[in-house]
């Protein structure tokens, strides 16, 4: 009898904890990203120039790597 009571208490506590954790993770997940990633390129003596702005870091990084392979110095800024 005591074992069933303890087991029921543990199961109920685990269920409530998982429910609260799931609600917290849903509220912390952003619905959309406000970040913008700007790829800046150093071209000759003109200084740093904006190459393009991206909404996804993966796209900005891919383009920056391509420019870097072409011989340019590249920086990605997060705004």
Wavefront OBJ file of the C-alpha trace (Angstrom):
o trace
v 0.000 0.000 0.000
v 2.769 2.401 0.945
v 4.708 1.478 -2.194
v 1.728 2.334 -4.397
v 1.355 5.691 -2.635
v 5.042 6.529 -3.115
v 4.977 5.388 -6.745
v 1.852 7.460 -7.443
v 3.499 10.520 -5.872
v 6.626 10.109 -8.003
v 4.631 9.649 -11.211
v 2.427 12.673 -10.463
v 5.452 14.846 -9.672
v 7.198 13.795 -12.881
v 4.082 14.484 -14.956
v 3.619 17.969 -13.489
v 7.323 18.780 -13.908
v 7.280 17.723 -17.565
v 4.129 19.744 -18.195
v 5.649 22.900 -16.691
v 8.921 22.377 -18.588
v 7.028 21.974 -21.875
v 5.097 25.198 -21.283
v 8.301 27.103 -20.442
v 10.045 25.892 -23.597
v 7.082 26.948 -25.737
v 7.093 30.470 -24.314
v 10.852 30.845 -24.853
v 10.754 29.769 -28.486
v 10.611 32.841 -30.722
v 7.947 32.852 -33.400
v 10.182 34.751 -35.790
v 13.742 35.977 -35.745
v 14.449 39.691 -35.623
v 18.103 39.095 -36.399
v 19.697 40.311 -39.570
v 23.134 39.209 -40.647
v 25.176 41.643 -42.711
v 28.100 40.416 -44.760
v 30.791 43.095 -45.009
v 33.648 42.811 -47.494
v 36.993 44.628 -47.546
v 37.570 45.477 -51.202
v 40.794 47.229 -52.064
v 41.221 50.725 -50.653
v 37.499 51.455 -50.473
v 37.188 50.105 -46.927
v 34.447 47.826 -45.661
v 31.407 47.607 -47.923
v 28.061 45.980 -47.298
v 27.801 42.992 -49.595
v 24.335 41.783 -48.616
v 21.933 41.352 -45.667
v 20.549 37.928 -44.737
v 17.855 36.723 -42.352
v 19.541 33.343 -41.799
v 23.062 32.962 -40.442
v 23.656 29.870 -42.577
v 23.089 31.841 -45.780
v 25.337 34.677 -44.616
v 28.066 32.225 -43.669
v 27.850 30.392 -46.983
v 28.226 33.654 -48.910
v 31.039 34.830 -46.622
v 32.956 31.598 -47.172
v 32.556 31.965 -50.924
v 33.887 35.538 -50.807
v 36.730 34.467 -48.532
v 37.719 31.768 -51.043
v 37.736 34.485 -53.710
v 40.401 36.308 -51.670
v 38.393 38.951 -49.812
v 38.419 39.697 -46.105
v 34.908 39.120 -44.811
v 33.004 39.890 -41.591
v 29.478 38.869 -40.567
v 27.664 41.301 -38.293
v 24.617 40.311 -36.286
v 21.930 42.998 -36.007
l 1 2 3 4 5 6 7 8 9 10 11 12 13 14 15 16 17 18 19 20 21 22 23 24 25 26 27 28 29 30 31 32 33 34 35 36 37 38 39 40 41 42 43 44 45 46 47 48 49 50 51 52 53 54 55 56 57 58 59 60 61 62 63 64 65 66 67 68 69 70 71 72 73 74 75 76 77 78 79
